[in-house]
Amino acid sequence: METGLMNHQGPAEVFIHPLSNPGAAGICPEMLEVAEEANRAGDYDLAVEIYSSQLQDLPQPDRGLCLRKADSLARAGRISEALESYCTAAGISKLQPHELPLLVETIAKSLREKELGIPWAASHGHGGTGEDGECPEEDEALDLFSCRLCRRLLQDPTTLECGHTFCKRCQDERAAQDCAQCKAKAPPGPCPQRRVNVLLCGLLDKLFPSESRARRLWVEAELHWKNNNLKDALDKFNAAVELAPSTGRLLVQRAELHMEMLNYSQAVQDASGLCRIAPHWTKAHYLKATALTRASRTDEALQEYFLCVALKPDWTKAKLEAQKVLSDLFSSVFEREDMPTPLHPLQGGLATRLIKPAALLGSLKAPGHRAGGPSSSSSSSSSQDSELSVSKTAPPEDSRLTLPPGADPPDTGPGGSKSRAGVLAALPAPPGGLKRKHSGEGPSGAPSKLLKTGGGQGAPLCGGRLVPAELLDSGDLECSLCMRLFYEPVTTPCGHTFCLKCLERCLDHNPNCPLCKENLSEYLANRGYNKTLLMEEVLQRYLGDELADRKKIHEEEMKELSNLNQEVPIFVCTMAFPTIPCPLHVFEPRYRLMIRRSMETGTNQFGMCIADDLKGFADYGCMLQVRDVKFFPDGRSVVDTIGVSRFKVLSHGQRDGYNTAKIEYLEDKKVEGEELLELLKLHDAVYEQANSWFTSLRDNMKSQILSHFGQLPGKDPDPQASPSGPAWCWWLLAVLPLENRAQLTILAMTSLKDRLMAIRRVLIFVTRKRSR
């Protein structure tokens, strides 16, 4: 027997049902090929005419031809006629689910286009859904305070080193230690014990007190469920629903628990309430359909499956379920022995004897209802069914089914099988017979706002939470160190939050948390000072003006710190010279702060001066450029710097414990003419003298000098090219055995001639001293 195939490629879709008797008299293969070609070309009415003419020539209906005709009628949008043809085929032998995809898709398409007003092509073929009922757009529905792992309100929030925040339980349950959001790897070494973010935990309790308490009960319910304590789990779920009745995912889980406990009526109540809260959430309708199916309310379940396919045309699982239910419904017509099996199409108007369109619209439009969802399962099921379930509409008188002559009236009693009319009453009506309501009206005709599943405020499904403005003020988000609004908030492994700069300054003095005193040596060693992104977003979204003012203050401070004339940070240590490397071992807190600020401002520079007993530091010094910094776990650092320019101190000062100065930069005075010629001769002579002295040194001394300062720089062709003079002069000053005061005198000179003469005198002195 040939197998039917369906190709969702466009208007040329063709699904060929096998003929019951391909060689029967009256069936013309050539005409069937023409009909198939008409289907591929989109001329479905022509295909219907061909199949009808072929059926008329047969003594008894052929099942395969009936199904082909039914499919063509469905493609043409003639649903009621298609149903008659499907019923005829079902009367011959049971319809299989795989034979009904076109009927399901056509009905869903009509619902989507005519009732929802959404083009079918706009979504068909895009964004498939998973087998578990989740929908892709739910990623966009998460709001600021939702955990990206469990998709619910954060409970016991814990912040990772990368700055992302998750529920502690969610993160602990993950086998991987990297971030689920940014995939950042955890620092090397043993996994740290995750601590709750104290600030965020308090903030969530303040902003969402009921939902926070409900989340704790929710977690307890899940633990009971996991341990198979179903009754205790249900009690916790009921208490949570009372606190947060509009939380969609909470209702989803309670409905699923009800189904596991075989409480199908209560599961239907929860699912119905969920559909009212989130009328366009596909999973809500799928959950309701599942509960209705298990409650043996098959015709109502079919309505929900059709809505699922209408809302998500690419949802294969919902399509298959709808096909399966349809197959069972068609079969139920012919199960009774006393029900005659029709051998020809049913007669009579079927256009309005399909799934009640009013009921479908009632499921999709949000009627006026209380903000609270369904009450706990202890309520009477009858009252909740009447409130939450989809209403039923009696079929109009003129749409009653006309039975063939001699047929007995169908048994519609409680214990009887479904009649053909009952099956047809479970199928959707063609949109043409339905007067559409305005999209802004609910079933009652009153204007109503459709709740969106997106992340906009007010969407209860995935937590589009409104933050009460009167509850949130800047005092809730102040750093406990600077007592100002958080700027670049970071969270320590112990769960406390501070401004980044405040925390760094504290760790300069002590590697312990400023609040709980927990040791943060590993945190200090890894330098994982990433901003807490959730806190940053809360500040930007809800305290934008205050944050802008705080940022302005910070920028003014950085601008002041970056002014390398008015307030230059001064490192009081040793002599430094232009072009000469100067490695530094930094361990004092004040200099840790100074070095860090020089990096943060982007200048990467600070001044170096020797100490002075009266003024604190000398009146002349050299600017150093930071080339690299290596940090150690205890906070110490080795800073690789190189001299860049000389300066004169105009005034001395202090800032945050370290010295500062107002300075002016020094440059050598240039000479011309005869003075320049004399300068060049002196320059060459002193260079040769310096080279001879260095060459005459013992090998061990030369090795030490080379390892620290490198080779003697070459002779400059233009000794006046640099404002600080030739580099070899400074190299020589750095290696000559001179006291700091003597070096400082030469550093302060702005005459290259005077500097060269001073160097020559020093070379003569050290040469004579060594020769003795």
C-alpha positions in Angstrom: 0.0 0.0 0.0 1.4 3.4 -0.9 2.2 5.8 1.9 1.1 9.4 2.0 3.7 12.2 2.2 3.2 15.8 3.2 5.6 18.6 2.1 5.2 21.9 3.8 6.9 23.9 1.1 4.1 26.3 -0.1 1.1 26.2 -2.3 2.2 23.0 -4.0 1.7 20.8 -0.9 0.3 17.4 -1.9 -0.7 14.7 0.4 -1.7 11.6 -1.5 -3.9 9.1 0.3 -3.8 5.5 -0.9 -6.8 4.3 -2.8 -8.8 1.4 -1.3 -9.1 -0.3 -4.6 -6.8 1.3 -7.2 -8.1 -0.9 -10.0 -11.8 -0.4 -9.3 -14.0 0.2 -12.3 -14.9 3.9 -12.6 -11.6 5.2 -11.2 -9.6 6.9 -14.0 -5.9 7.2 -13.2 -5.4 10.0 -15.7 -8.0 12.1 -14.0 -6.4 11.5 -10.6 -3.1 12.7 -12.0 -4.9 15.9 -13.2 -6.4 16.3 -9.8 -3.0 16.0 -8.1 -1.5 18.5 -10.5 -4.3 20.9 -9.7 -3.5 20.5 -6.0 0.1 21.3 -6.7 -0.9 24.3 -8.7 -3.2 25.6 -5.9 -6.4 25.0 -7.9 -8.1 23.1 -5.2 -11.7 23.6 -6.4 -10.8 21.8 -9.7 -9.3 18.9 -7.7 -12.5 18.7 -5.7 -14.6 18.5 -8.8 -12.5 15.7 -10.2 -12.6 13.7 -7.0 -16.4 14.2 -6.8 -16.9 13.1 -10.3 -14.8 10.0 -9.7 -16.8 9.2 -6.5 -20.1 9.5 -8.3 -19.1 6.8 -10.8 -18.4 4.3 -8.0 -21.1 1.9 -6.7 -19.6 2.5 -3.2 -17.4 5.4 -1.9 -13.7 4.7 -2.0 -11.9 5.6 1.2 -8.8 7.0 -0.4 -10.8 9.2 -2.8 -12.9 10.5 0.0 -9.7 11.5 1.9 -8.2 13.1 -1.2 -11.4 15.1 -1.7 -11.5 16.0 2.0 -7.9 17.3 1.8 -8.6 19.4 -1.3 -11.7 20.8 0.4 -9.7 21.7 3.5 -7.1 23.4 1.4 -9.9 25.4 -0.4 -11.2 26.5 3.0 -14.5 24.6 2.6 -14.2 23.1 6.1 -17.8 21.9 6.6 -17.7 20.0 3.2 -14.3 18.6 4.1 -15.7 17.3 7.4 -18.5 15.4 5.6 -15.9 13.7 3.3 -13.7 12.8 6.3 -16.8 11.3 8.0 -17.5 9.2 5.0 -14.0 7.9 5.0 -14.2 7.3 8.8 -17.3 5.3 8.2 -15.4 2.9 5.9 -12.5 2.4 8.3 -10.9 4.3 11.1 -9.1 7.5 10.3 -5.5 7.4 11.4 -3.8 10.5 13.0 -1.3 10.8 10.2 -4.2 11.2 7.7 -5.5 14.4 9.4 -2.7 17.0 9.3 -4.3 19.1 6.6 -7.6 19.4 8.6 -5.7 20.4 11.7 -3.6 22.9 9.9 -6.5 24.4 8.0 -8.6 24.9 11.1 -5.7 26.4 13.0 -4.9 28.7 10.1 -8.5 30.0 10.0 -8.4 30.6 13.8 -5.1 32.4 13.5 -6.0 34.6 10.5 -9.6 35.3 11.1 -9.9 35.4 14.8 -6.4 36.4 16.0 -5.6 38.6 13.1 -2.1 37.2 12.7 -0.9 36.3 9.2 -0.1 32.6 8.9 2.9 33.1 6.7 4.5 35.5 9.2 5.3 32.7 11.6 5.0 29.5 9.6 8.5 28.1 9.3 10.1 30.3 11.9 11.1 29.6 15.5 10.1 26.0 16.1 9.1 25.0 19.6 10.5 22.3 21.9 8.8 19.1 22.7 8.3 20.1 26.3 5.8 22.8 25.4 8.2 25.8 26.0 8.0 28.6 23.5 11.0 30.5 22.1 9.6 34.0 22.9 9.7 33.2 26.6 13.4 34.2 26.5 12.2 37.8 25.9 9.6 37.6 28.6 12.1 37.4 31.5 12.2 40.6 33.5 15.0 42.2 35.5 14.4 40.2 38.6 14.0 36.7 37.0 16.6 34.0 37.3 17.9 33.0 33.9 18.0 29.4 34.9 14.6 28.7 36.5 12.9 31.7 34.9 11.3 32.7 38.2 11.7 35.5 40.7 15.3 35.3 42.1 15.3 33.3 45.4 18.4 33.5 47.6 20.2 35.4 44.8 23.9 34.6 44.4 26.3 36.7 42.3 29.1 35.0 40.3 32.5 36.4 39.7 31.4 37.5 36.2 28.7 39.7 37.7 25.6 37.7 36.7 23.1 36.7 39.4 21.1 33.4 39.7 19.1 31.6 42.4 21.6 30.0 44.8 19.8 26.7 44.4 19.8 26.9 40.6 23.5 27.6 40.5 24.4 24.9 43.0 22.4 22.3 41.0 24.4 23.0 37.9 27.3 20.6 37.3 29.3 23.2 35.5 30.9 26.0 37.4 31.0 28.5 34.5 28.3 31.1 34.1 25.2 29.9 32.3 24.6 33.4 30.8 28.0 34.6 29.6 29.9 31.2 29.8 32.7 32.9 31.8 34.9 30.3 33.5 35.2 30.2 37.3 38.6 31.2 38.7 41.1 28.4 39.1 41.2 26.5 42.3 38.5 24.9 44.4 35.0 26.2 43.8 34.1 28.8 46.4 31.1 28.4 48.6 28.3 30.4 47.0 26.9 33.1 49.4 23.6 34.9 49.1 23.8 38.4 47.9 22.7 40.2 51.0 21.7 43.5 49.4 19.7 41.9 46.6 18.0 39.5 48.9 16.7 42.4 51.1 15.7 44.4 48.1 13.6 41.6 46.6 11.9 41.1 50.0 11.1 44.7 50.1 9.9 45.2 46.6 8.0 41.9 46.2 7.1 40.7 49.7 4.3 38.3 48.8 6.0 36.9 45.8 9.2 36.4 47.7 7.4 34.5 50.4 5.6 32.5 47.7 8.9 31.6 46.1 10.2 30.2 49.3 7.1 28.0 49.7 7.4 27.1 46.0 10.9 25.8 46.5 9.8 23.8 49.6 7.0 22.4 47.5 9.4 21.3 44.8 11.6 19.6 47.4 8.6 17.7 48.8 7.6 16.7 45.3 11.1 15.5 44.6 10.9 13.4 47.7 7.5 12.0 46.6 5.7 13.8 49.5 2.9 14.8 47.2 0.4 15.9 49.8 2.9 18.1 51.6 4.0 19.5 48.2 0.4 20.3 47.3 -0.1 22.1 50.7 2.9 24.3 50.0 1.8 25.0 46.4 -1.6 26.0 47.7 -0.1 28.4 50.2 2.2 29.9 47.5 -0.8 30.4 45.1 -2.6 32.3 47.8 0.3 34.7 48.1 1.0 35.0 44.3 -2.2 33.9 42.5 -1.2 35.4 39.2 2.2 33.7 38.9 1.7 31.6 35.7 4.6 29.2 36.3 3.4 28.5 39.8 -0.1 27.5 38.4 1.7 25.3 35.8 3.5 23.3 38.4 0.4 22.9 40.7 -1.6 21.7 37.7 1.1 19.2 36.8 1.1 18.0 40.5 -2.6 17.7 40.4 -2.3 15.5 37.3 0.3 13.3 39.0 -2.1 12.9 41.9 -4.9 12.1 39.4 -6.8 15.2 40.5 -7.7 16.0 36.9 -10.6 18.4 37.7 -8.3 20.6 39.9 -5.7 20.4 37.1 -8.3 21.7 34.6 -9.2 24.5 37.0 -5.5 25.7 37.4 -5.0 25.4 33.6 -8.1 27.4 32.9 -7.1 30.1 35.3 -3.7 30.2 33.6 -5.4 30.6 30.2 -7.3 33.6 31.6 -4.1 35.1 33.1 -2.0 34.5 29.9 -4.4 34.0 27.0 -1.7 34.0 24.3 0.7 31.7 26.2 0.8 28.5 24.2 1.9 26.3 27.1 -1.1 27.3 29.1 -3.5 26.0 26.4 -1.4 22.9 26.0 -1.5 22.2 29.7 -5.2 22.7 29.7 -5.6 20.3 26.8 -3.5 17.7 28.5 -5.6 18.0 31.7 -8.9 17.8 29.8 -7.7 14.8 27.9 -6.8 13.0 31.1 -10.2 14.0 32.5 -11.8 12.3 29.4 -13.2 15.7 28.2 -11.8 15.1 24.7 -13.9 17.5 22.7 -12.8 20.4 25.0 -9.2 19.3 24.8 -9.4 19.4 21.1 -10.3 23.1 21.2 -7.2 23.8 23.2 -5.0 21.8 20.9 -6.3 23.8 17.9 -5.5 27.0 19.8 -2.0 25.8 20.4 -1.5 25.2 16.7 -3.1 28.5 15.9 -0.7 30.4 18.2 2.3 28.3 17.3 1.9 26.9 13.7 5.3 25.1 13.9 4.6 23.2 17.1 4.7 19.7 15.8 3.8 18.1 19.1 0.5 20.0 19.4 -0.4 19.2 15.8 0.1 15.5 16.4 -2.0 15.6 19.6 -4.8 17.4 17.7 -4.6 14.8 15.0 -4.8 12.0 17.5 -7.8 13.4 19.3 -9.5 14.1 16.0 -8.9 10.5 15.0 -10.5 9.2 18.2 -13.5 11.6 17.8 -14.2 10.4 14.3 -13.9 6.8 15.4 -16.2 7.2 18.3 -19.1 7.9 15.9 -19.0 4.4 14.5 -18.0 2.4 17.6 -21.6 1.4 18.6 -23.0 -1.7 17.0 -26.5 -0.2 16.7 -25.1 2.8 14.9 -25.4 2.3 11.1 -22.2 2.8 9.1 -22.8 5.5 6.4 -21.6 4.6 3.0 -22.0 8.0 1.5 -21.3 11.6 2.6 -23.5 13.0 5.3 -26.1 15.5 4.3 -27.2 18.7 5.9 -25.6 22.0 6.9 -22.4 21.5 8.9 -21.0 25.0 8.7 -21.9 25.9 12.3 -21.7 22.5 14.0 -18.0 22.7 14.7 -15.9 23.8 17.7 -17.8 26.8 19.2 -16.0 29.9 18.0 -17.3 31.9 20.9 -15.6 29.4 23.3 -12.3 29.7 21.4 -12.4 33.5 21.5 -13.3 33.4 25.1 -10.0 31.5 25.7 -8.0 34.0 23.8 -9.4 37.2 25.0 -8.9 38.3 28.6 -12.3 38.8 30.2 -12.8 41.0 33.2 -11.7 38.9 36.2 -10.2 39.3 39.6 -6.5 39.9 39.8 -6.2 36.8 41.8 -6.1 33.5 40.0 -7.9 30.3 41.0 -8.2 29.5 44.6 -6.6 26.5 46.2 -7.6 23.0 45.3 -9.7 22.7 48.5 -12.4 24.9 46.9 -15.4 23.2 45.4 -14.7 22.1 41.8 -18.1 22.9 40.6 -17.9 26.6 41.4 -14.4 26.9 39.9 -15.4 25.0 36.8 -18.1 27.5 36.1 -15.7 30.4 36.7 -12.6 29.3 34.9 -13.5 26.8 32.2 -14.3 27.8 28.6 -18.0 28.4 28.2 -20.0 26.2 25.9 -22.4 27.4 23.3 -25.4 25.4 22.2 -25.5 24.8 18.5 -28.2 26.7 16.6 -31.4 25.0 15.6 -30.8 25.2 11.9 -27.5 23.4 12.1 -28.8 20.1 13.4 -27.5 17.1 11.6 -29.7 15.4 9.0 -29.4 11.7 9.3 -29.7 9.3 6.4 -33.1 7.6 6.0 -33.7 4.8 8.4 -30.9 5.8 10.8 -31.7 5.9 14.5 -31.2 9.1 16.4 -27.8 9.3 18.1 -27.5 8.4 21.7 -26.3 11.4 23.6 -27.0 10.0 27.0 -24.4 9.9 29.8 -23.3 6.4 29.0 -23.6 6.4 25.2 -21.0 6.9 22.6 -20.6 10.3 21.0 -22.9 10.9 18.0 -21.7 12.2 14.7 -23.2 15.6 15.8 -21.2 15.4 19.0 -18.0 14.9 17.0 -18.8 17.7 14.7 -19.7 20.0 17.6 -16.1 19.5 18.8 -14.6 20.9 15.6 -14.1 24.6 14.8 -16.5 26.5 12.8 -15.5 28.2 9.5 -14.8 31.9 10.2 -17.3 33.0 7.6 -20.2 32.1 9.9 -18.8 34.0 12.8 -19.2 37.7 13.5 -15.9 38.7 14.7 -15.5 40.8 17.8 -13.3 43.8 17.8 -9.8 42.9 18.9 -10.0 45.2 21.9 -13.2 43.6 23.3 -13.6 40.5 25.5 -16.5 38.1 25.2 -18.8 40.5 27.0 -18.1 43.2 24.5 -16.5 45.4 27.0 -13.0 46.8 26.2 -10.2 44.6 27.7 -6.5 44.7 27.5 -4.8 41.5 26.2 -2.0 40.5 28.7 1.3 40.0 26.9 3.8 37.3 27.7 6.6 39.6 26.9 8.8 41.3 29.5 6.8 44.5 29.6 5.6 45.7 33.0 2.4 44.1 34.1 2.8 40.8 32.4 2.3 38.2 35.1 3.2 35.1 33.2 7.0 35.4 33.4 7.3 38.1 35.9 6.9 41.5 34.2 6.9 43.0 37.7 6.0 46.5 38.6 8.4 48.1 41.1 6.4 50.3 43.5 8.1 53.7 43.2 7.3 54.6 46.8 9.2 51.6 48.0 12.5 52.2 46.2 14.7 55.1 47.2 18.4 55.9 46.9 18.9 55.0 50.6 18.3 51.3 49.7 21.2 51.4 47.3 23.9 53.2 49.2 27.4 51.9 49.7 28.2 51.3 53.4 31.7 52.6 53.0 31.3 55.9 51.2 27.6 56.4 52.2 26.8 57.5 48.7 24.8 55.8 45.9 26.5 52.7 44.5 28.8 53.5 41.6 30.1 50.4 39.8 28.7 48.0 42.4 30.6 44.8 43.0 29.7 41.8 45.2 32.3 39.9 47.2 32.2 36.1 47.5 30.8 36.6 51.0 27.7 38.3 49.5 28.3 42.0 50.4 28.1 44.8 47.9 30.3 47.9 47.7 31.4 50.5 45.2 34.3 49.1 43.2 36.6 52.0 44.2 35.6 51.8 47.9 36.2 48.0 48.0 39.6 48.4 46.4 40.7 51.0 48.9 39.6 48.8 51.8 41.5 45.8 50.4 44.6 48.0 50.0 44.7 48.1 53.8 43.3 44.7 54.8 42.3 41.6 52.7 39.1 41.1 54.7 35.5 42.0 54.0 34.8 45.5 55.5 31.5 44.1 56.9 31.8 40.5 57.9 35.6 40.4 58.1 35.8 37.2 56.0 39.1 36.7 54.4 39.1 37.7 50.7 42.7 36.9 49.8 41.7 34.6 46.9 39.3 37.3 45.6 42.1 39.9 45.9 44.5 37.6 44.1 42.1 36.9 41.2 41.2 40.6 40.9 37.7 39.5 39.8 36.2 42.9 40.4 33.3 42.6 37.9 30.3 44.8 38.3 27.1 43.2 39.7 25.1 43.6 36.5 21.6 43.3 38.1 22.4 46.1 40.6 23.8 48.2 37.8 20.6 47.7 35.8 18.4 48.5 38.8 20.3 51.8 39.3 20.0 52.8 35.7 16.4 51.9 35.4 14.9 53.1 38.6 17.4 55.7 40.0 18.7 57.1 36.7 18.8 60.8 37.8 20.6 60.0 41.1 23.0 57.7 39.2 23.7 60.4 36.7 24.6 62.8 39.5 26.8 60.2 41.1 28.5 59.5 37.8 29.1 63.3 37.3 30.9 63.5 40.7 33.0 60.5 39.8 34.0 62.0 36.4 34.9 65.3 38.0 37.1 63.4 40.4 38.8 61.5 37.6 39.3 64.7 35.6 41.0 66.3 38.6 43.2 63.3 39.1 44.2 63.1 35.5 45.5 66.7 35.4 49.3 66.1 35.4 50.1 69.7 36.1 47.9 70.8 38.9 47.8 67.7 41.2 50.4 65.1 40.2 50.7 62.0 42.4 54.2 61.7 43.8 55.9 58.5 44.8 58.6 59.3 47.3 61.3 56.7 46.9 64.4 56.9 44.8 66.0 58.8 41.9 64.5 58.3 38.5 65.7 59.5 35.2 64.2 60.0 31.7 64.4 56.9 29.4 65.7 54.7 32.3 63.5 51.8 33.6 62.5 52.0 37.2 60.9 48.8 38.6 59.0 49.4 41.9 57.8 47.1 44.6 54.5 48.6 45.9 53.1 47.4 49.2 52.0 50.5 51.1 48.2 51.1 50.9 48.5 54.7 49.9 50.7 53.8 46.9 48.5 51.0 45.9 45.7 53.6 45.6 48.0 56.0 43.8 49.1 53.5 41.2 45.5 52.3 40.6 44.2 55.8 40.1 47.0 56.5 37.6 45.7 53.5 35.7 42.0 54.4 36.0 42.5 57.9 34.8 44.3 56.6 31.7 47.4 58.8 32.3 49.4 55.8 33.5 51.9 58.3 35.0 53.0 59.6 38.3 56.0 61.5 39.6 59.0 60.1 41.4 61.0 62.2 43.9 63.5 61.5 46.6 62.6 62.3 50.3 63.3 65.6 51.9 63.5 66.1 55.6 61.9 69.5 55.6 59.4 69.5 52.7 58.6 65.7 52.6 60.0 65.3 49.1 62.6 67.1 46.8 61.8 70.0 44.6 62.8 68.2 41.4 61.8 64.8 40.1 61.0 62.6 37.1 57.6 61.5 35.7 57.3 57.7 35.3 55.2 55.9 32.8 53.6 52.6 33.9 54.3 49.8 31.4 53.0 46.8 33.4 51.7 45.8 36.8 51.9 42.4 38.4 49.6 41.8 41.4 50.2 39.3 44.2 47.6 37.6 46.4 48.4 39.6 49.5 47.8 42.9 47.6 51.5 43.7 46.8 52.4 44.5 43.3 55.5 45.0 41.1 55.2 48.0 38.8 57.3 48.2 35.7 57.9 51.9 34.9 60.2 54.0 32.7 61.2 57.7 33.1 59.6 60.1 30.6 60.2 63.7 31.6 61.7 65.9 34.4 59.7 68.4 36.4 60.1 71.1 39.1 57.8 71.1 42.1 55.9 74.4 42.5 53.9 73.4 45.5 53.6 70.4 47.8 50.3 68.7 48.8 48.6 65.5 49.8 45.5 63.5 48.8 44.0 60.5 50.4 47.3 59.7 52.2 49.8 60.1 49.3 51.8 63.2 48.3 50.8 65.4 45.4 52.5 68.4 43.7 51.8 71.2 41.3 54.6 71.0 38.8 56.1 72.5 35.7 58.0 70.4 33.2 61.7 71.0 32.6 63.3 71.3 29.1 66.9 71.8 28.1 67.8 75.2 26.6 68.9 74.9 23.0 72.0 76.7 21.7 73.1 77.6 18.2 76.1 78.7 16.2 79.5 78.5 17.9 77.9 77.4 21.1 76.4 74.4 19.3 79.7 73.4 17.8 81.4 73.6 21.2 78.5 71.5 22.6 78.9 68.8 20.0 82.6 68.5 20.7 82.0 68.3 24.4 79.2 65.8 23.8 81.4 63.5 21.7 84.3 63.8 24.1 82.3 63.0 27.2 80.6 60.0 25.5 84.0 58.5 24.6 85.2 59.1 28.1 82.0 57.3 29.5 82.4 54.4 27.1 86.0 53.9 28.1 85.1 54.0 31.8 82.4 51.4 31.3 84.7 49.2 29.2 87.3 49.3 31.9 85.0 47.9 34.5 85.4 44.4 35.8 83.2 41.8 34.2 81.1 41.1 37.2 80.3 44.8 37.6 79.5 45.1 34.0 77.2 42.1 34.2 75.2 43.6 37.1 74.8 47.0 35.3 73.7 45.3 32.1 71.2 43.1 33.9 69.6 46.2 35.5 70.0 49.0 33.0 70.9 47.3 29.7 73.6 48.4 27.3 75.0 52.0 27.1 72.8 53.8 24.6 74.4 55.0 21.4 75.6 58.5 20.8 72.9 60.8 19.5 73.6 62.6 16.2 71.6 65.6 17.5 72.0 65.9 21.3 69.4 68.6 21.5 66.6 66.6 19.8 65.1 65.5 23.1 63.9 68.1 25.7 65.8 66.0 28.3 69.0 65.6 26.3 70.8 62.4 25.2 69.6 59.1 26.7 73.1 57.9 27.4 73.6 60.8 29.9 70.8 59.5 32.1 71.9 55.9 31.7 75.4 57.0 33.0 73.9 59.0 35.9 71.9 55.9 36.9 74.9 53.6 37.0 77.6 56.0 38.4 78.3 55.7 42.1 76.8 59.1 43.1 74.7 60.2 46.1 71.1 61.1 45.5 71.7 64.8 46.2 74.4 65.0 43.5 72.2 63.1 41.0 69.3 65.5 41.9 71.5 68.5 41.1 72.3 67.2 37.7 68.7 66.2 37.1 67.6 69.8 37.7 70.0 71.3 35.2 68.4 72.7 32.0 71.7 73.3 30.3 73.1 70.3 28.4 76.6 71.8 28.5 76.5 72.1 32.3 75.2 68.5 32.6 78.0 67.1 30.3 80.6 69.0 32.3 79.3 67.7 35.5 79.3 64.2 34.2 82.9 64.6 33.0 84.0 65.7 36.4 82.3 62.7 38.0 84.0 60.4 35.4 87.4 61.9 36.1 86.8 61.5 39.9 85.7 57.8 39.7 88.5 56.9 37.3 91.2 58.4 39.5 89.6 56.8 42.6 89.7 53.4 41.0 93.3 53.8 39.7 94.4 54.3 43.3 
